[in-house]
Amino acid sequence: MRPKGQCLYREQITYVKDRLGHDRRYAIDARKIERELGWKPAETFQTGLAKTVRWYLDNQAWVDGVASGEYQKRVKDNYAVRV
């Protein structure tokens, strides 16, 4: 949604090694909940992912605060055990 300069999206992908002990694939089969409860997700994977990416792009100040560690300080200050 926001490419860096003139490069292609695929040139921006950085592959990382899988973490030991983690699955290589995650999947959810929602057929049972749909069948038994009539529930269907409001979003598809694609629309949900697009909305998530858009939120992060639209909230850069929040992302910067998390990346800098400022967010952890705020969490500690506001949610520390109080006597």
Summary of the structure (lengths in Angstrom):
residues: 83
radius of gyration: 18.9
end to end distance: 46.4
largest distance: 55.1
contacts: 110
relative contact order: 0.08
helix: 53%
strand: 0%
